[in-house]
Amino acid sequence: MFTKCYGHGERIYVGLHGWSGDHSTFAPLERYLPDDSRLYSLDLPGCGQSPPPAGWKLESIAEEIASEIAALGADRITIVGNCSGGLLALLALPHVTNHVERLVLIDPFAFAPWYFRIFVAHGWGRYAYYSTFANPIGRWLTNVSLKRRRVEDSHLTSSFQSVNHETTYRYLELLVGMGSINQFADVRQSIDLVYGARTFGAVKQSIELWRSLWPRARAWELERAGHLPIEEATEALAEILFTR
């Protein structure tokens, strides 16, 4: 898997990007990285510069992610999962639980809302996906329609311009079929849940579900941000990541 490393410190962070993203998702955090810290940002299997996974199953992908984390040779790692990257972090965690001391989940869905499920509906779902995300007009219309879920100068669908859409679609199918979050009830690491004040209603519902699952988890609402806190509220997020 392709990995971009920012910084040279001994405190280790591993960034897992979300749906349609790649390692550059975490680039805005570089300027806020403390001298004592190092951030490894991965291209998930099949994304960016990484080859496709050995198999299109969540467990197979989770094992590949875990192998990359274990190869770092560190025992006090913080995993930072953006959107669906948080779900993949949780799936990989059982394989590297002794290496990870903290999870930071950014705008994490706890369930697949209806507007994701329509894209995997039998028969016409794939057509709906390609019309929305593989078509430039569809991307523009989607971004305009979601203006309440982002800040003025951010773009919720721009990352779909350069993705492998078959890969992105396969990830969507897997994540929609992931099942209940109750499978993660036994997580014992320190957990921070970070979300934008203007994000999707389904994310805010998800935050409550996550907090019910993990009563000890800390939740942070970023006032200015929508669904893209890393680029919309970078400094505030960096303080939570590196200082709190």
Backbone as JSON, one array per atom type, in Angstrom:
{
  "sequence": "MFTKCYGHGERIYVGLHGWSGDHSTFAPLERYLPDDSRLYSLDLPGCGQSPPPAGWKLESIAEEIASEIAALGADRITIVGNCSGGLLALLALPHVTNHVERLVLIDPFAFAPWYFRIFVAHGWGRYAYYSTFANPIGRWLTNVSLKRRRVEDSHLTSSFQSVNHETTYRYLELLVGMGSINQFADVRQSIDLVYGARTFGAVKQSIELWRSLWPRARAWELERAGHLPIEEATEALAEILFTR",
  "N": [[0.84, -1.2, 0.0], [0.48, 2.23, -0.81], [2.1, 4.81, 0.98], [2.22, 7.96, 2.48], [4.4, 9.92, 4.29], [4.39, 12.32, 6.83], [6.36, 14.53, 8.68], [8.74, 13.8, 11.41], [8.72, 12.9, 13.98], [8.38, 11.03, 17.13], [5.87, 10.36, 18.06], [3.23, 8.57, 16.78], [0.93, 8.72, 14.18], [-1.67, 7.38, 12.17], [-3.31, 7.82, 9.19], [-6.41, 7.1, 7.74], [-8.13, 7.42, 4.87], [-11.38, 8.47, 3.62], [-14.32, 7.43, 1.74], [-13.86, 7.65, -1.71], [-11.56, 9.08, -1.37], [-7.96, 9.7, -0.95], [-4.47, 9.38, 0.0], [-3.86, 12.1, 0.14], [-5.88, 13.34, 1.46], [-5.21, 13.98, 4.09], [-3.3, 15.91, 3.89], [-3.72, 18.73, 4.52], [-3.2, 18.84, 7.26], [-0.5, 18.86, 7.66], [0.94, 21.27, 8.12], [0.31, 21.81, 10.73], [1.42, 19.86, 12.23], [3.03, 18.74, 15.1], [6.49, 18.97, 16.22], [7.22, 16.66, 17.49], [5.84, 14.62, 16.35], [4.57, 12.25, 13.89], [2.93, 11.59, 10.89], [1.45, 9.07, 9.14], [-0.02, 8.66, 6.1], [-2.24, 6.7, 4.4], [-2.88, 5.23, 1.19], [-5.73, 3.54, 0.67], [-6.36, 0.04, -0.1], [-6.57, -0.36, -3.57], [-7.08, 2.3, -4.01], [-5.93, 5.6, -4.97], [-2.49, 5.35, -5.24], [-2.23, 2.74, -4.54], [-2.32, -0.83, -5.06], [-5.13, -2.94, -6.09], [-7.18, -4.62, -3.6], [-6.42, -7.91, -2.23], [-8.7, -9.4, -2.15], [-12.17, -8.71, -2.57], [-13.44, -8.28, 0.02], [-14.49, -7.2, 3.23], [-13.03, -8.14, 5.44], [-10.66, -9.03, 4.28], [-9.59, -6.64, 3.27], [-9.33, -5.22, 5.67], [-7.35, -6.76, 6.92], [-5.16, -6.22, 5.26], [-4.78, -3.49, 5.74], [-4.21, -3.6, 8.49], [-1.8, -5.02, 8.39], [-0.08, -3.12, 7.27], [-0.07, -1.21, 9.3], [0.99, -2.66, 11.47], [3.53, -3.1, 10.48], [4.83, -0.75, 10.93], [6.0, -0.9, 13.36], [5.52, 0.3, 15.83], [4.16, 0.91, 19.12], [2.35, 2.61, 20.25], [0.18, 3.87, 18.77], [-1.9, 6.26, 17.14], [-4.83, 6.0, 15.4], [-6.34, 7.69, 12.77], [-9.33, 8.01, 11.41], [-11.05, 8.99, 8.61], [-14.36, 9.7, 7.88], [-15.67, 6.98, 6.17], [-13.26, 5.75, 6.47], [-12.9, 5.55, 9.17], [-14.54, 3.4, 9.85], [-13.21, 1.32, 8.56], [-10.88, 1.4, 10.02], [-11.79, 0.47, 12.49], [-12.48, -2.13, 11.78], [-9.98, -3.15, 11.17], [-8.74, -3.02, 13.59], [-8.85, -5.27, 15.54], [-6.71, -6.85, 14.68], [-4.46, -5.44, 15.25], [-4.54, -4.52, 17.81], [-2.85, -4.32, 20.03], [-1.01, -2.47, 19.25], [-2.23, -0.05, 19.04], [-3.31, 2.85, 20.67], [-5.21, 4.82, 20.62], [-8.14, 6.07, 18.99], [-9.29, 8.25, 16.51], [-12.11, 9.34, 15.15], [-13.46, 10.82, 12.38], [-16.23, 12.56, 11.42], [-17.89, 10.15, 11.32], [-20.0, 7.73, 9.91], [-22.49, 5.66, 11.37], [-24.25, 4.01, 10.29], [-25.65, 3.08, 7.1], [-27.1, 5.57, 5.36], [-30.22, 6.27, 3.58], [-29.62, 7.58, 1.17], [-27.2, 6.58, 0.38], [-27.76, 3.9, 0.08], [-29.44, 3.77, -2.14], [-27.73, 3.78, -4.27], [-26.72, 1.25, -4.47], [-28.82, -0.31, -5.02], [-30.53, -3.04, -6.46], [-30.34, -3.52, -9.94], [-30.87, -0.69, -10.89], [-29.21, 0.85, -9.34], [-26.4, 1.1, -9.78], [-26.39, 2.6, -12.14], [-27.48, 4.97, -11.15], [-25.44, 5.72, -9.42], [-23.24, 6.2, -11.23], [-24.31, 8.24, -12.77], [-24.44, 10.25, -10.91], [-21.86, 10.58, -9.73], [-19.78, 9.92, -11.55], [-20.21, 11.52, -13.65], [-19.58, 14.8, -14.76], [-21.51, 16.86, -14.68], [-23.39, 15.76, -12.98], [-21.84, 15.62, -10.64], [-21.46, 18.34, -10.14], [-24.11, 19.24, -9.73], [-24.76, 17.73, -7.47], [-22.94, 18.72, -5.57], [-23.82, 21.39, -5.4], [-26.39, 20.98, -4.41], [-25.81, 20.15, -1.88], [-24.93, 22.29, -0.39], [-25.5, 23.23, 2.15], [-24.2, 21.48, 3.75], [-21.54, 21.96, 3.82], [-18.75, 24.28, 3.81], [-18.52, 27.47, 2.14], [-16.4, 27.52, 0.24], [-15.63, 24.89, -0.15], [-15.71, 21.58, -1.64], [-17.74, 18.92, -2.11], [-17.77, 16.8, -3.88], [-15.57, 16.81, -5.54], [-13.42, 15.05, -5.36], [-14.18, 12.81, -6.74], [-13.49, 13.13, -9.36], [-11.11, 11.96, -10.2], [-11.01, 9.32, -9.41], [-10.96, 5.7, -9.5], [-13.79, 4.49, -10.59], [-15.02, 2.01, -10.48], [-13.68, 0.78, -8.37], [-14.39, 2.53, -6.28], [-17.12, 2.11, -6.23], [-17.24, -0.57, -5.48], [-16.27, -0.42, -2.87], [-18.36, 1.04, -1.72], [-20.48, -0.79, -1.89], [-19.54, -2.76, -0.11], [-19.37, -1.35, 2.32], [-22.0, -0.51, 2.77], [-23.13, -2.96, 3.3], [-22.05, -3.68, 5.74], [-23.09, -4.17, 8.32], [-24.27, -4.16, 11.8], [-23.1, -1.7, 14.17], [-22.68, -2.76, 16.62], [-20.85, -4.77, 16.62], [-18.5, -3.6, 17.26], [-18.42, -3.11, 19.94], [-16.64, -3.92, 21.9], [-14.32, -2.43, 21.79], [-11.52, -1.01, 23.32], [-9.74, 1.06, 23.31], [-8.77, 4.55, 23.72], [-11.1, 6.96, 22.58], [-11.98, 9.44, 20.26], [-14.54, 11.36, 18.89], [-15.15, 13.28, 16.16], [-16.87, 15.86, 14.55], [-18.51, 17.88, 12.04], [-20.39, 20.87, 12.58], [-22.18, 21.46, 10.61], [-22.64, 19.16, 9.24], [-24.0, 16.12, 7.73], [-27.29, 15.07, 8.7], [-27.48, 12.37, 9.26], [-24.92, 11.74, 10.12], [-24.8, 13.14, 12.54], [-26.8, 11.76, 13.94], [-25.46, 9.37, 14.0], [-23.29, 9.96, 15.65], [-24.5, 10.03, 18.17], [-25.26, 7.36, 18.34], [-22.76, 6.1, 18.36], [-21.78, 7.13, 20.78], [-23.52, 5.99, 22.55], [-22.74, 3.38, 22.27], [-20.11, 3.53, 23.12], [-19.75, 4.87, 25.95], [-17.68, 6.27, 27.17], [-16.4, 7.7, 25.22], [-15.14, 10.72, 23.76], [-16.73, 13.52, 22.38], [-16.53, 15.9, 19.8], [-17.67, 18.82, 18.46], [-17.21, 20.69, 15.6], [-17.46, 23.96, 14.95], [-17.48, 25.54, 12.53], [-17.32, 23.74, 10.46], [-18.49, 21.45, 7.86], [-19.12, 18.44, 6.33], [-16.48, 17.98, 5.86], [-14.22, 18.2, 7.83], [-11.38, 18.12, 7.94], [-10.37, 19.8, 5.95], [-11.97, 22.03, 6.27], [-11.96, 22.93, 8.9], [-9.3, 22.93, 9.85], [-7.32, 23.79, 11.72], [-8.64, 23.69, 14.22], [-9.28, 20.98, 14.32], [-6.69, 19.9, 14.3], [-5.79, 20.71, 16.81], [-7.31, 19.08, 18.48], [-6.4, 16.57, 17.66], [-3.58, 16.63, 18.09], [-3.03, 17.96, 20.47], [-5.06, 17.79, 22.46]],
  "CA": [[0.0, 0.0, 0.0], [1.24, 3.47, -0.85], [2.02, 5.58, 2.23], [2.89, 9.25, 2.53], [4.78, 10.23, 5.67], [4.6, 13.72, 7.18], [7.02, 14.7, 9.96], [9.81, 12.88, 11.78], [8.68, 12.69, 15.42], [8.19, 9.69, 17.67], [4.43, 10.1, 18.24], [2.82, 8.04, 15.49], [-0.47, 8.8, 13.74], [-1.94, 6.74, 10.89], [-4.53, 8.36, 8.61], [-7.15, 6.3, 6.77], [-9.05, 8.32, 4.19], [-12.74, 7.99, 3.43], [-14.82, 7.03, 0.42], [-13.41, 8.45, -2.85], [-10.36, 9.84, -1.03], [-6.65, 9.05, -1.03], [-3.59, 9.85, 1.07], [-3.82, 13.57, 0.19], [-6.93, 13.82, 2.37], [-4.63, 14.46, 5.35], [-2.26, 16.9, 3.61], [-3.89, 20.01, 5.22], [-2.73, 18.78, 8.65], [0.96, 18.87, 7.72], [1.46, 22.52, 8.68], [0.01, 21.85, 12.16], [2.0, 18.68, 12.87], [4.08, 19.1, 16.06], [7.82, 18.42, 15.94], [7.39, 15.33, 18.09], [4.83, 13.73, 15.77], [4.72, 11.77, 12.53], [1.65, 11.15, 10.36], [1.47, 8.22, 7.96], [-1.3, 8.7, 5.41], [-2.27, 5.56, 3.5], [-3.85, 4.99, 0.12], [-6.36, 2.26, 0.94], [-6.25, -0.88, -1.23], [-7.33, 0.01, -4.76], [-7.24, 3.76, -4.09], [-4.7, 6.34, -5.18], [-1.38, 4.61, -5.83], [-2.19, 1.37, -4.01], [-2.96, -1.84, -5.91], [-6.41, -3.44, -5.56], [-7.03, -5.59, -2.51], [-6.32, -9.32, -2.64], [-10.07, -9.86, -2.31], [-13.15, -7.66, -2.27], [-14.16, -8.57, 1.25], [-14.05, -6.26, 4.27], [-12.01, -8.75, 6.27], [-9.41, -9.04, 3.53], [-9.08, -5.26, 3.25], [-8.92, -4.9, 7.04], [-6.08, -7.43, 7.19], [-4.1, -5.5, 4.56], [-4.55, -2.25, 6.5], [-3.55, -3.98, 9.74], [-0.43, -5.39, 8.09], [0.68, -1.88, 7.09], [0.07, -0.58, 10.62], [1.91, -3.46, 12.27], [4.87, -2.96, 9.91], [5.46, 0.47, 11.44], [6.79, -1.3, 14.52], [5.26, 1.17, 16.98], [3.19, 0.34, 20.05], [1.45, 3.65, 20.78], [-0.29, 4.51, 17.54], [-3.24, 6.83, 17.03], [-5.41, 5.87, 14.06], [-7.27, 8.76, 12.43], [-10.17, 7.54, 10.32], [-11.95, 10.02, 8.08], [-15.6, 9.15, 7.32], [-15.66, 5.52, 6.15], [-11.96, 5.29, 6.95], [-13.07, 5.18, 10.57], [-15.1, 2.05, 9.9], [-12.14, 0.4, 8.2], [-9.97, 1.36, 11.17], [-12.4, -0.41, 13.5], [-12.4, -3.5, 11.28], [-8.58, -3.57, 11.24], [-8.24, -2.92, 14.97], [-8.56, -6.53, 16.24], [-5.45, -7.42, 14.23], [-3.32, -4.61, 15.72], [-5.04, -3.84, 19.01], [-1.75, -4.05, 20.95], [-0.21, -1.37, 18.73], [-3.05, 1.16, 18.95], [-3.78, 3.35, 21.96], [-6.25, 5.84, 20.47], [-8.84, 6.2, 17.72], [-9.96, 9.52, 16.25], [-13.03, 9.09, 14.04], [-13.89, 12.11, 11.88], [-17.5, 12.49, 10.71], [-18.1, 8.72, 11.03], [-21.34, 7.15, 9.83], [-22.71, 4.42, 12.09], [-25.16, 3.23, 9.46], [-25.72, 3.57, 5.72], [-28.38, 6.25, 5.13], [-30.93, 5.88, 2.35], [-29.03, 8.16, -0.04], [-26.14, 5.68, -0.06], [-28.35, 2.61, -0.29], [-30.04, 3.79, -3.48], [-26.7, 3.55, -5.28], [-26.42, -0.18, -4.59], [-30.08, -1.0, -5.26], [-30.44, -3.98, -7.58], [-30.88, -3.1, -11.24], [-30.62, 0.68, -11.33], [-28.34, 1.57, -8.41], [-25.12, 1.43, -10.41], [-26.65, 3.71, -13.06], [-27.64, 6.17, -10.33], [-24.11, 6.11, -8.95], [-22.44, 6.77, -12.31], [-24.92, 9.51, -13.17], [-24.2, 11.24, -9.86], [-20.46, 10.79, -9.36], [-18.85, 9.8, -12.67], [-20.6, 12.54, -14.62], [-19.24, 16.12, -14.21], [-22.72, 17.63, -14.38], [-23.95, 15.14, -11.79], [-21.04, 16.05, -9.49], [-21.75, 19.76, -9.88], [-25.46, 19.34, -9.16], [-24.72, 17.16, -6.12], [-22.25, 19.65, -4.69], [-24.71, 22.53, -5.19], [-27.52, 20.58, -3.56], [-25.32, 19.88, -0.53], [-24.23, 23.48, 0.08], [-25.72, 23.39, 3.59], [-23.38, 20.5, 4.45], [-20.15, 22.31, 3.6], [-18.5, 25.71, 3.8], [-18.73, 28.03, 0.81], [-15.33, 27.26, -0.72], [-15.27, 23.48, -0.23], [-16.39, 20.85, -2.71], [-17.97, 17.58, -1.59], [-17.67, 15.75, -4.9], [-14.42, 17.01, -6.42], [-12.51, 13.9, -5.32], [-14.64, 11.79, -7.67], [-13.01, 13.4, -10.71], [-9.93, 11.18, -10.57], [-11.02, 8.0, -8.8], [-11.39, 4.53, -10.25], [-15.18, 4.41, -10.12], [-15.36, 0.63, -10.14], [-13.17, 0.58, -7.02], [-15.21, 3.3, -5.35], [-18.42, 1.46, -6.14], [-17.08, -1.8, -4.71], [-16.2, -0.02, -1.46], [-19.7, 1.42, -1.28], [-21.23, -2.03, -1.68], [-19.06, -3.41, 1.1], [-19.68, -0.55, 3.51], [-23.45, -0.57, 2.99], [-23.46, -4.27, 3.84], [-21.14, -3.99, 6.85], [-23.8, -4.68, 9.49], [-24.45, -3.32, 12.97], [-21.9, -1.25, 14.87], [-22.52, -3.51, 17.86], [-19.66, -5.62, 16.49], [-17.35, -2.85, 17.76], [-18.69, -2.74, 21.32], [-15.55, -4.29, 22.8], [-13.15, -1.58, 21.61], [-11.07, -0.5, 24.62], [-8.85, 2.2, 23.12], [-9.32, 5.9, 23.86], [-11.84, 7.29, 21.36], [-12.48, 10.79, 20.04], [-15.46, 11.49, 17.77], [-15.09, 14.67, 15.7], [-17.82, 16.06, 13.46], [-18.81, 19.26, 11.71], [-21.71, 21.34, 13.0], [-23.04, 21.55, 9.42], [-22.58, 17.89, 8.53], [-25.26, 15.43, 7.46], [-28.07, 14.65, 9.85], [-27.17, 10.97, 9.55], [-23.69, 11.71, 10.91], [-25.14, 13.55, 13.9], [-27.46, 10.61, 14.54], [-24.43, 8.36, 14.21], [-22.5, 10.32, 16.83], [-25.25, 9.58, 19.34], [-25.17, 5.89, 18.38], [-21.4, 5.77, 18.8], [-21.64, 7.47, 22.19], [-24.26, 4.96, 23.29], [-21.92, 2.17, 22.23], [-18.9, 3.8, 23.9], [-20.07, 6.02, 26.81], [-16.47, 7.0, 27.57], [-15.86, 8.44, 24.08], [-15.28, 12.17, 23.76], [-17.29, 14.04, 21.12], [-16.13, 17.28, 19.52], [-18.35, 19.44, 17.33], [-16.43, 21.8, 15.04], [-18.51, 24.92, 14.64], [-17.5, 26.05, 11.15], [-17.18, 22.68, 9.46], [-19.55, 20.58, 7.41], [-18.7, 17.04, 6.3], [-15.05, 17.91, 5.53], [-13.49, 18.93, 8.87], [-9.94, 18.2, 7.74], [-10.06, 20.99, 5.16], [-12.84, 23.15, 6.63], [-11.64, 23.39, 10.25], [-8.04, 22.21, 10.03], [-6.62, 24.16, 12.96], [-9.4, 23.17, 15.36], [-9.1, 19.53, 14.31], [-5.31, 19.62, 14.68], [-5.67, 20.85, 18.26], [-7.87, 17.86, 19.09], [-5.53, 15.45, 17.31], [-2.18, 16.7, 18.54], [-2.88, 18.63, 21.76], [-5.99, 17.29, 23.48]],
  "C": [[0.87, 1.24, 0.0], [1.01, 4.26, 0.44], [2.81, 6.86, 2.08], [3.17, 9.58, 3.99], [5.03, 11.72, 5.83], [5.28, 13.77, 8.55], [8.0, 13.6, 10.28], [9.79, 12.54, 13.27], [8.38, 11.26, 15.81], [6.72, 9.36, 17.94], [3.84, 9.75, 16.88], [1.31, 8.14, 15.3], [-0.58, 8.1, 12.38], [-3.29, 7.23, 10.38], [-5.13, 7.42, 7.57], [-8.23, 7.17, 6.16], [-10.42, 7.67, 4.01], [-13.05, 7.64, 1.99], [-14.45, 8.08, -0.63], [-12.14, 9.25, -2.56], [-9.08, 9.11, -1.37], [-5.77, 9.67, 0.04], [-3.57, 11.37, 1.21], [-4.92, 14.17, 1.06], [-6.34, 14.49, 3.6], [-3.56, 15.53, 5.15], [-2.47, 18.23, 4.35], [-3.35, 20.01, 6.65], [-1.22, 18.93, 8.77], [1.5, 20.12, 8.42], [1.23, 22.61, 10.18], [0.65, 20.69, 12.93], [3.11, 19.1, 13.82], [5.4, 18.41, 15.71], [7.99, 17.01, 16.46], [6.49, 14.28, 17.46], [5.15, 13.36, 14.32], [3.37, 11.21, 12.08], [1.87, 10.33, 9.09], [0.08, 8.22, 7.34], [-1.31, 7.64, 4.31], [-3.24, 5.77, 2.34], [-4.45, 3.62, 0.39], [-6.26, 1.35, -0.28], [-7.17, -0.5, -2.39], [-7.5, 1.49, -4.96], [-5.9, 4.43, -4.33], [-3.66, 5.5, -5.9], [-1.25, 3.19, -5.3], [-2.86, 0.39, -4.95], [-4.28, -2.3, -5.3], [-6.18, -4.44, -4.44], [-6.95, -7.01, -3.05], [-7.71, -9.91, -2.86], [-11.03, -8.77, -1.9], [-14.07, -8.12, -1.14], [-13.61, -7.65, 2.34], [-12.93, -6.86, 5.12], [-10.66, -8.77, 5.57], [-8.78, -7.65, 3.51], [-8.58, -4.85, 4.63], [-7.58, -5.53, 7.37], [-4.92, -6.72, 6.49], [-3.76, -4.2, 5.28], [-3.78, -2.56, 7.78], [-2.09, -4.35, 9.51], [0.46, -4.16, 7.92], [0.93, -1.2, 8.44], [1.09, -1.33, 11.46], [3.35, -3.29, 11.79], [5.58, -1.7, 10.38], [6.29, 0.18, 12.67], [6.61, -0.43, 15.74], [4.14, 0.59, 17.83], [2.25, 1.37, 20.66], [0.94, 4.5, 19.63], [-1.68, 5.09, 17.74], [-3.7, 6.66, 15.59], [-6.45, 6.97, 13.88], [-8.06, 8.31, 11.21], [-11.14, 8.6, 9.88], [-13.16, 9.36, 7.42], [-15.55, 7.63, 7.33], [-14.31, 4.94, 6.51], [-11.99, 4.93, 8.41], [-13.62, 3.78, 10.73], [-14.04, 1.01, 9.55], [-11.1, 0.3, 9.32], [-10.49, 0.4, 12.23], [-12.32, -1.87, 13.07], [-10.97, -4.04, 11.36], [-8.08, -3.7, 12.67], [-7.97, -4.26, 15.65], [-7.22, -7.15, 15.87], [-4.24, -6.67, 14.77], [-3.65, -3.94, 17.05], [-3.93, -3.51, 19.99], [-0.85, -2.91, 20.49], [-0.93, -0.03, 18.84], [-3.54, 1.57, 20.32], [-4.96, 4.3, 21.84], [-6.84, 5.8, 19.07], [-9.46, 7.59, 17.64], [-10.8, 9.31, 14.99], [-13.66, 10.42, 13.62], [-15.14, 11.94, 11.01], [-17.87, 11.04, 10.34], [-19.57, 8.33, 10.99], [-21.39, 5.87, 10.65], [-23.66, 3.5, 11.33], [-25.16, 3.85, 8.06], [-27.06, 4.25, 5.51], [-28.96, 5.92, 3.76], [-30.25, 6.39, 1.1], [-27.75, 7.45, -0.44], [-26.71, 4.36, -0.57], [-28.95, 2.62, -1.7], [-29.01, 3.49, -4.56], [-26.33, 2.08, -5.43], [-27.7, -0.99, -4.76], [-29.95, -1.88, -6.51], [-31.07, -3.38, -8.86], [-30.46, -1.7, -11.65], [-29.66, 1.47, -10.42], [-27.02, 2.0, -9.03], [-25.29, 2.59, -11.4], [-26.79, 5.02, -12.3], [-26.3, 6.66, -9.81], [-23.32, 6.82, -10.05], [-23.0, 8.1, -12.79], [-24.59, 10.62, -12.17], [-22.73, 11.58, -9.69], [-19.47, 10.67, -10.51], [-19.11, 10.84, -13.75], [-20.31, 13.93, -14.05], [-20.46, 16.98, -13.88], [-23.39, 17.07, -13.11], [-23.19, 15.56, -10.54], [-21.34, 17.5, -9.13], [-23.11, 19.92, -9.21], [-25.48, 18.82, -7.73], [-24.05, 18.12, -5.15], [-23.12, 20.87, -4.39], [-25.84, 22.17, -4.23], [-27.11, 20.35, -2.12], [-24.62, 21.1, 0.08], [-24.42, 23.73, 1.57], [-24.84, 22.46, 4.41], [-21.89, 20.75, 4.27], [-19.99, 23.81, 3.76], [-18.47, 26.17, 2.34], [-17.67, 27.59, -0.19], [-14.89, 25.8, -0.77], [-16.15, 22.77, -1.24], [-16.52, 19.39, -2.29], [-17.78, 16.47, -2.62], [-16.45, 15.87, -5.81], [-13.5, 15.79, -6.46], [-12.92, 12.8, -6.29], [-14.15, 12.01, -9.1], [-11.92, 12.43, -11.15], [-9.92, 9.77, -9.99], [-11.26, 6.91, -9.85], [-12.81, 4.23, -9.77], [-15.61, 2.97, -9.82], [-14.88, 0.3, -8.72], [-14.05, 1.28, -5.99], [-16.57, 2.64, -5.16], [-18.33, 0.18, -5.31], [-16.97, -1.5, -3.21], [-17.58, 0.34, -0.93], [-20.55, 0.19, -1.0], [-20.83, -2.69, -0.37], [-19.5, -2.66, 2.36], [-21.18, -0.54, 3.81], [-23.85, -1.89, 3.64], [-22.67, -4.65, 5.08], [-21.84, -4.57, 8.07], [-23.78, -3.71, 10.65], [-23.13, -2.91, 13.6], [-21.71, -1.97, 16.21], [-21.32, -4.44, 17.82], [-18.41, -4.93, 17.03], [-17.48, -2.5, 19.25], [-17.51, -2.99, 22.26], [-14.29, -3.46, 22.62], [-12.78, -0.92, 22.94], [-10.14, 0.7, 24.51], [-9.56, 3.52, 23.46], [-9.93, 6.32, 22.53], [-12.27, 8.75, 21.37], [-13.36, 10.78, 18.78], [-15.52, 12.97, 17.38], [-16.03, 14.83, 14.51], [-18.1, 17.54, 13.25], [-20.22, 19.64, 12.12], [-22.7, 21.35, 11.84], [-23.06, 20.24, 8.63], [-23.96, 17.29, 8.33], [-25.97, 15.06, 8.76], [-27.76, 13.22, 10.25], [-25.87, 10.84, 10.34], [-23.98, 12.11, 12.35], [-25.9, 12.45, 14.64], [-26.43, 9.53, 14.88], [-23.6, 8.67, 15.44], [-23.2, 9.87, 18.1], [-25.21, 8.06, 19.46], [-23.8, 5.44, 18.85], [-21.24, 6.03, 20.29], [-22.42, 6.5, 23.07], [-23.45, 3.67, 23.36], [-20.7, 2.31, 23.12], [-19.15, 5.01, 24.81], [-18.86, 6.86, 27.2], [-15.9, 7.87, 26.45], [-16.1, 9.93, 24.23], [-15.77, 12.63, 22.39], [-16.97, 15.52, 20.98], [-16.88, 17.79, 18.29], [-17.55, 20.65, 16.88], [-17.4, 22.78, 14.4], [-18.59, 25.29, 13.17], [-17.66, 24.94, 10.12], [-18.5, 22.02, 9.08], [-19.04, 19.14, 7.47], [-17.2, 16.88, 6.03], [-14.2, 18.63, 6.58], [-12.0, 19.07, 8.62], [-9.56, 19.44, 6.94], [-10.86, 22.21, 5.58], [-12.55, 23.72, 8.01], [-10.33, 22.75, 10.69], [-7.38, 22.51, 11.36], [-7.32, 23.6, 14.19], [-9.25, 21.66, 15.46], [-7.7, 19.16, 14.77], [-5.12, 19.75, 16.19], [-6.2, 19.62, 18.98], [-6.92, 16.68, 18.87], [-4.21, 15.47, 18.09], [-1.99, 17.29, 19.94], [-3.79, 18.03, 22.82], [-5.68, 15.84, 23.85]]
}
